[in-house]
Amino acid sequence: MSRRYVCANPGERASGLIDAVSAVRGGELVVLPTDTVYGIGADAFTPTAVTALLEAKGRGRDMPVPVLVGTVRAANALVEGLGTYGQDLVDAFWPGPLTLICRVNRSLTWDLGETKGTVALRMPLHGVALDLLKETGPMAVSSANRSGAAPAITAAEAEEQLGESVAVYLDGGPCEDSVPSTILDLTTAVPRVLRQGAIPADKIKAIVGYLATD
């Protein structure tokens, strides 16, 4: 049976984080609040857990799962490098709603779907998410909804869609900003915006100089 914790209550928050860490380490799924929308997450290095996440969402391997991190050091360990502009972008916008697509560290043994040698990374600006990620390490996290449905902005909406497929729901209250993260591809010579989101393109352009857009 799923467990739900109201994180506005300090005691429940502490208990919920302990339970969520245990669930992630055990290969189970957890719903967590972020600074954009609620996410459904699993240990990034447990392929069966990532598969369960995709099944819970009704999503195929052709849409690989992004990875959330609790520290910049954790992000650096996952990639070949942040490239020419990556560190400046991290310094400017992390933690926050900017997802960076980088070349993955080829020594990693994980399976996030058909990633074509890349990984989408983000550090969310949310205390509950960061506390969880600092304990679990990198998590594969996608929006907490069934594929094709509206992203959940409350834990109740996530539970309504995902039900018992999730072991622990961390209820951080309604998301303050339901605008998704901006996705920026750093694997090409010129950074490319793949999704317009909460970080405006002009703010990114101020750092990288020039942007390619689809």
C-alpha positions as CSV (number, residue, x, y, z in Angstrom):
1,M,0.0,0.0,0.0
2,S,1.2,3.5,-0.8
3,R,2.3,5.8,2.0
4,R,1.7,9.6,1.8
5,Y,3.5,12.2,4.0
6,V,2.6,15.8,4.4
7,C,5.9,17.6,4.3
8,A,4.6,20.8,5.8
9,N,4.6,18.9,9.1
10,P,8.3,18.6,10.2
11,G,7.8,15.2,11.8
12,E,6.0,13.8,8.7
13,R,8.6,15.3,6.5
14,A,11.4,13.6,8.4
15,S,9.6,10.3,8.4
16,G,8.7,10.6,4.7
17,L,12.2,11.3,3.6
18,I,13.5,8.2,5.5
19,D,10.8,6.1,4.0
20,A,11.3,7.5,0.5
21,V,15.1,7.0,0.7
22,S,14.5,3.4,1.7
23,A,12.0,2.9,-1.1
24,V,14.3,4.3,-3.7
25,R,17.2,2.1,-2.5
26,G,14.8,-0.9,-2.6
27,G,14.0,-0.3,-6.3
28,E,10.5,1.2,-5.6
29,L,8.9,4.4,-7.0
30,V,8.5,7.7,-5.2
31,V,6.6,10.8,-6.0
32,L,8.3,14.1,-5.0
33,P,7.6,17.8,-5.3
34,T,9.8,19.9,-7.5
35,D,10.0,23.6,-8.4
36,T,8.0,22.9,-11.6
37,V,5.6,20.0,-11.3
38,Y,5.5,16.8,-9.2
39,G,7.8,14.1,-10.4
40,I,7.8,10.3,-10.2
41,G,11.3,9.0,-9.5
42,A,13.4,5.9,-9.2
43,D,17.0,5.0,-8.6
44,A,18.8,5.9,-11.8
45,F,21.1,2.9,-11.6
46,T,18.4,0.3,-11.0
47,P,17.1,-0.7,-14.5
48,T,14.1,-2.6,-13.2
49,A,13.0,0.5,-11.2
50,V,13.4,2.7,-14.3
51,T,11.3,0.2,-16.3
52,A,8.6,0.2,-13.6
53,L,8.6,4.1,-13.8
54,L,8.0,3.9,-17.6
55,E,5.3,1.3,-17.1
56,A,3.6,3.4,-14.4
57,K,3.4,6.3,-16.8
58,G,2.5,4.2,-19.8
59,R,5.5,5.6,-21.6
60,G,7.9,3.9,-24.0
61,R,11.7,3.6,-24.0
62,D,11.8,6.0,-26.9
63,M,11.3,8.9,-24.4
64,P,14.2,8.4,-22.0
65,V,13.8,9.6,-18.4
66,P,15.6,12.8,-17.2
67,V,17.9,12.6,-14.2
68,L,17.6,14.9,-11.1
69,V,20.7,15.5,-8.9
70,G,21.2,17.0,-5.5
71,T,24.6,18.5,-6.1
72,V,26.7,19.8,-9.0
73,R,29.4,17.2,-8.1
74,A,26.8,14.4,-8.8
75,A,26.0,15.9,-12.2
76,N,29.7,16.1,-13.2
77,A,30.1,12.4,-12.4
78,L,27.4,11.5,-14.9
79,V,28.7,13.3,-17.9
80,E,31.8,13.4,-20.1
81,G,31.9,17.1,-19.4
82,L,29.6,20.1,-19.2
83,G,31.1,21.6,-22.4
84,T,32.1,25.2,-23.1
85,Y,29.1,26.8,-21.4
86,G,27.7,24.2,-19.0
87,Q,29.5,25.4,-15.8
88,D,28.4,29.0,-16.4
89,L,24.8,27.9,-17.0
90,V,24.9,25.7,-13.8
91,D,26.3,28.6,-11.8
92,A,23.6,30.9,-13.1
93,F,20.5,28.7,-13.0
94,W,21.0,25.7,-10.7
95,P,19.2,24.8,-8.6
96,G,16.3,25.8,-10.9
97,P,14.2,25.0,-13.9
98,L,17.0,24.4,-16.5
99,T,17.5,21.0,-17.9
100,L,20.9,20.4,-19.6
101,I,21.4,17.6,-22.2
102,C,25.0,16.4,-22.1
103,R,27.1,13.5,-23.4
104,V,26.8,10.7,-20.8
105,N,29.8,9.2,-19.0
106,R,30.3,6.0,-21.0
107,S,31.5,4.1,-18.0
108,L,28.1,4.2,-16.3
109,T,26.0,1.1,-16.2
110,W,22.4,2.3,-16.3
111,D,19.5,2.1,-18.7
112,L,17.2,5.2,-18.9
113,G,15.8,4.3,-22.3
114,E,16.9,5.2,-25.8
115,T,19.2,8.0,-24.8
116,K,21.6,7.9,-27.8
117,G,24.5,8.5,-25.5
118,T,23.1,11.6,-23.7
119,V,21.5,12.4,-20.4
120,A,19.1,15.2,-19.4
121,L,20.2,16.7,-16.1
122,R,18.6,19.1,-13.6
123,M,19.0,20.2,-10.0
124,P,15.5,21.3,-8.8
125,L,15.0,24.3,-6.5
126,H,12.9,22.5,-3.9
127,G,14.0,21.7,-0.4
128,V,12.2,18.3,-0.2
129,A,13.6,17.2,-3.5
130,L,17.1,18.3,-2.7
131,D,17.0,16.6,0.7
132,L,15.9,13.3,-1.0
133,L,18.4,13.5,-3.8
134,K,21.4,14.2,-1.5
135,E,20.6,10.9,0.3
136,T,19.7,8.7,-2.7
137,G,22.1,10.1,-5.3
138,P,20.9,10.7,-8.9
139,M,17.3,9.7,-9.6
140,A,15.5,9.1,-12.9
141,V,12.5,11.4,-12.6
142,S,9.7,12.2,-15.0
143,S,6.5,14.2,-14.5
144,A,4.1,12.4,-12.2
145,N,1.3,11.7,-14.6
146,R,0.1,9.1,-17.0
147,S,1.5,9.6,-20.5
148,G,-0.7,12.1,-22.4
149,A,-2.4,13.4,-19.2
150,A,-1.8,16.8,-17.5
151,P,1.3,16.9,-15.2
152,A,0.3,16.8,-11.5
153,I,0.8,20.0,-9.5
154,T,-0.3,18.4,-6.2
155,A,0.5,15.0,-4.6
156,A,-3.2,14.2,-4.7
157,E,-3.3,14.6,-8.5
158,A,-0.3,12.4,-8.8
159,E,-1.8,9.7,-6.6
160,E,-5.1,9.8,-8.6
161,Q,-3.1,9.0,-11.8
162,L,-0.4,6.7,-10.5
163,G,-2.1,5.0,-7.5
164,E,-0.4,1.9,-6.0
165,S,2.4,1.8,-8.6
166,V,4.1,4.3,-6.3
167,A,5.4,3.3,-2.8
168,V,5.8,6.8,-1.2
169,Y,4.1,10.1,-2.0
170,L,5.9,13.2,-0.6
171,D,3.3,15.9,-0.4
172,G,5.0,19.3,-0.6
173,G,1.8,21.2,-1.2
174,P,0.8,22.7,-4.6
175,C,3.6,23.5,-7.0
176,E,4.3,27.2,-7.0
177,D,5.1,27.3,-10.7
178,S,3.7,24.7,-13.1
179,V,5.8,26.0,-16.1
180,P,8.1,23.2,-17.1
181,S,11.9,23.5,-17.2
182,T,13.7,24.9,-20.2
183,I,15.6,22.2,-22.0
184,L,18.9,23.1,-23.5
185,D,21.0,20.7,-25.6
186,L,24.7,21.1,-25.0
187,T,25.8,18.2,-27.2
188,T,26.1,20.4,-30.4
189,A,28.6,23.1,-31.3
190,V,25.9,25.8,-30.7
191,P,23.6,25.2,-27.7
192,R,20.0,24.4,-28.9
193,V,16.8,25.1,-27.0
194,L,14.7,22.0,-27.3
195,R,11.8,23.2,-25.1
196,Q,11.0,26.8,-24.1
197,G,10.2,26.8,-20.4
198,A,10.7,28.7,-17.1
199,I,14.1,30.1,-18.0
200,P,13.7,32.6,-20.9
201,A,15.9,32.1,-23.9
202,D,17.3,35.6,-23.7
203,K,18.7,34.9,-20.2
204,I,20.5,31.9,-21.6
205,K,21.6,33.8,-24.6
206,A,23.2,36.3,-22.3
207,I,25.6,33.6,-21.1
208,V,26.2,31.5,-24.3
209,G,26.0,34.3,-26.8
210,Y,24.1,32.5,-29.5
211,L,21.3,29.9,-29.5
212,A,19.9,27.5,-32.1
213,T,16.2,27.0,-31.8
214,D,13.9,24.3,-33.4
